Amino acid sequence: MSKIKSLDELRKIKEAAKASTDLRTTGENPDRVVLMVGMATCGIAAGARAAMSALLDEISKRNLQNVSVVATGCVGLCYAEPLVEVRVPGRDPIRYGHVNDARAREIIDKHIVQGILLDNAIIGREVPKGE
């Protein structure tokens, strides 16, 4: 690792680290899109870390400021791991199954950026209580 040579260089490193950390928090902003990645044992064994890394990488590349990625536990759909649940404000949550690197990037491109659901990958939709 190279030495830090200036205060400005240290500030840049701090900002990059903060930006990376901010992607993994939900915040209190109700307008924030939240991507929940199933990171229980079954999810990790099926490749959830790679899916989460791809989501974080794609969000960072596109400089999406209103999207957070958070880890969640088991939701009981182990057969479909790795799982990613997309929570867009004002819409029902959508769960995608068998999410690999390519599918994770497609979720960002199609669902988050373009607003197009990936019908061939949806494994569940949350039904609001009372319906």
C-alpha positions in Angstrom: 0.0 0.0 0.0 1.4 3.4 -0.9 1.8 6.2 1.6 -0.7 9.1 1.8 1.2 12.2 0.7 -1.3 14.9 1.4 -4.4 15.9 3.4 -6.3 16.2 0.1 -5.4 12.6 -0.8 -6.6 11.5 2.6 -9.9 13.4 2.1 -10.4 11.7 -1.3 -9.9 8.2 0.3 -12.3 9.2 3.1 -15.0 10.3 0.6 -14.6 7.1 -1.4 -15.0 5.0 1.7 -18.0 7.0 2.8 -19.7 6.6 -0.6 -19.1 2.8 -0.4 -20.5 2.6 3.1 -23.5 4.7 2.2 -24.6 2.2 -0.4 -25.0 -0.4 2.4 -27.3 1.7 4.6 -31.0 2.4 4.3 -31.1 5.8 5.8 -34.4 7.5 6.9 -35.2 8.8 3.5 -38.6 7.4 2.4 -37.8 8.1 -1.3 -34.9 5.6 -1.2 -34.9 2.4 -3.2 -33.8 -0.5 -1.0 -32.3 -3.8 -2.4 -32.4 -6.6 0.2 -30.0 -9.5 -0.5 -30.6 -12.8 1.3 -27.4 -13.4 3.1 -28.3 -16.3 5.4 -26.2 -19.5 5.1 -28.3 -20.8 2.2 -27.9 -17.5 0.3 -24.2 -17.2 0.8 -23.7 -20.9 -0.2 -25.7 -20.2 -3.4 -23.6 -17.1 -4.3 -25.3 -14.1 -2.6 -21.9 -12.4 -2.0 -21.2 -12.3 -5.7 -24.7 -10.9 -6.3 -24.4 -8.3 -3.6 -21.0 -7.2 -5.0 -22.4 -6.9 -8.5 -25.3 -4.8 -7.2 -22.9 -2.5 -5.3 -20.5 -2.2 -8.3 -23.3 -1.4 -10.7 -24.8 1.2 -8.4 -21.4 2.8 -7.9 -20.7 2.8 -11.7 -24.0 4.5 -12.4 -23.6 6.8 -9.4 -27.1 6.1 -8.2 -27.6 8.2 -5.1 -31.1 7.0 -4.0 -30.3 3.2 -3.9 -29.2 1.2 -0.8 -28.2 -2.4 -0.6 -28.7 -4.2 2.7 -28.2 -7.8 3.8 -31.1 -9.7 5.2 -31.6 -13.2 6.7 -33.5 -16.2 5.4 -37.0 -15.5 4.0 -37.7 -19.2 3.6 -37.2 -19.5 -0.1 -33.9 -21.4 0.0 -34.7 -23.2 -3.3 -34.4 -19.8 -5.1 -31.3 -18.4 -3.5 -29.6 -16.0 -4.1 -32.6 -13.7 -3.5 -32.9 -10.0 -4.1 -35.9 -8.1 -3.0 -36.5 -4.7 -4.6 -38.4 -2.1 -2.6 -39.3 0.9 -4.6 -41.2 3.6 -2.7 -44.9 3.5 -3.5 -44.8 0.1 -5.1 -45.1 -3.5 -3.9 -41.8 -5.2 -3.2 -40.6 -7.6 -5.9 -38.5 -10.7 -5.2 -36.0 -12.0 -7.7 -34.6 -15.5 -7.5 -31.4 -17.2 -8.7 -29.6 -13.8 -8.9 -26.1 -14.1 -10.2 -23.7 -11.4 -11.3 -25.4 -10.8 -14.7 -28.9 -10.9 -13.2 -27.9 -8.4 -10.5 -26.6 -6.0 -13.1 -29.8 -6.5 -15.1 -31.9 -5.7 -12.0 -30.1 -2.4 -11.7 -30.4 -1.6 -15.4 -33.9 -2.7 -16.1 -35.9 -2.5 -12.8 -34.1 0.4 -11.0 -33.0 2.6 -13.9 -35.7 1.8 -16.6 -38.6 0.7 -14.3 -39.1 -2.6 -16.2 -39.8 -5.7 -14.2 -37.8 -8.8 -15.1 -40.8 -11.1 -15.4 -38.7 -14.2 -16.1 -36.9 -13.9 -12.8 -39.7 -12.8 -10.4 -40.4 -15.5 -7.7 -42.7 -13.5 -5.5 -44.6 -10.3 -4.9 -45.5 -9.2 -1.4 -49.3 -8.9 -1.0 -50.3 -6.0 1.2 -52.1 -7.0 4.4 -55.9 -7.1 4.0 -55.9 -8.2 0.4 
